[in-house]
Amino acid sequence: MIEIAYLRANPEIVKEKLKVKNYKDLQLVDQIISIDAARRTIQKQLDDILAKGNELASKIGVLYKEGKKEEADILKAESLSYKEETAKLKTQLDALEKDQEDVLVQLPNLPSELVPIGKTPEDNVVTKQVGEIPKLHDGAKPHWEIAKEKDLFDLELGVKITGAGFPVFKGKGARLQRALTNFFLDEAIKAGFTEYIPPFMVNEASAYATGQLPDKEGQMYHMQVDDFYMIPTAEVPVTNIYRDVILKESDFPVMMTAHSPCFRREAGSYGKDVRGLNRVHQFEKIEIVCIEHPDKSYERLDKMSAYVETLLQKLELPYRILKLCGGDMSFASALTYDFEVYSTAQERWLEVSSVSNFETFQSNRMKLRFKDEQTGKTRLAHTLNGSALALPRIYASILENHQTPEGVKIPAALQAYTGFNII
């Protein structure tokens, strides 16, 4: 959520930044400022009357001590009108604060100055490309055909048990999935991240704090009886560990990782782009989350991106890094780097990770602050997160890019985890 003090002081700058994200409802900025002006007026009236009420209460106390009961009773009756006015103003203030927040949460995060101008994925900027595109043997297949031939996962069985988009992994296919999970977690721990196993359902406050609500309400599975949401990523519960927390500067950086199943209702429609594991409703992912000092968050973003690169290099996969343009960024992000792996069998790039800096957008919602040692004041921390990595498309890329006439060769870094070197 955009900080109201910044919006109030820089309405035109906010509008220009929102245009970079192709956000159209710019009149909401003026609406928020109007509500904020009314709220501040009421707040001043309330503060004034509370001050008068406190002053009056002190006088009444003194009069009672001096034995001047009649004079005290007269002032006491007068103080009742202050209490009535105070209650009325508090009701007005609460309503205005709710109106302001209801509108404020509709604004996406402001993009960083580093974000490229653009409206569609075609406007994203490729900042780096590493590795040669493999040349596959004649008869090479996409991962869904390999899986069927080698009996690695079964999408049709998932339809029987649950529905479309819920794969069932088995045999060496299940072992490869588990190997990737353990490999990614071990690498994260080596890199200094603390492992967590969070709940896989969250309450409304947690989903709101990280920006899933109200923006992505229709994309999450909602347990209506308990009012819980199945998590779309471990980012949600892990970041919320620090909701309503005040850190010390010495606590930075906070580095966390977690493996979880992820549940997303929007699995796409039809065609090759959603075949196999390309887009599913349930998948597994290892998430890295960092909480950082505002002065160092972009340095941290670079370190997180460099870490994701090491994983792709160890898996011997060709990849590229894209800096997302304003029109292709998420609601909550200030700057995002997408990582894509080339699928030789499908002849296209597959997104396997997004690493983002949210600056104060999430921390403002969740009241995640730190004590500034120089000023003694509390400030909002910056939050960052990234996929390290999402399993479905990494799994698909390994099957496709490492296939040979003899079978699928397992990258050397994974062989200790799988227990075999070829499928």
Secondary structure, DSSP 4 states (H G I P E B T S, - for coil): ---HHHHHH-HHHHHHHHHHTT---THHHHHHHHHHHHHHHHHHHHHHHHHHHHHHHHHHHHHHHTT-HHHHHHHHHHHHHHHHHHHHHHHHHHHHHHHHHHHHTTSPPPPPTTSPP-SSGGG-EEEEEESPPP-PPTT---HHHHHHHHT-EEHHHHHHHT-TT--EE-HHHHHHHHHHHHHHHHHHHHTTPEEE---SEEEHHHHHHTT-TTTTGGGS-EETTTTEEE-SSTHHHHHGGGTT-EEEGGGPPEEEEEEEEEE-S----SSGGGSTTSS-SEEEEEEEEEEE-GGGHHHHHHHHHHHHHHHHHHTT--EEEEEPPGGGS-SS-SEEEEEEEEETTTTEEEEEEEEEEEETHHHHHHT-EEE-TTT--EEEPEEEEEEEEEHHHHHHHHHHHTEETTEEBPPHHHHHHHS-SB-
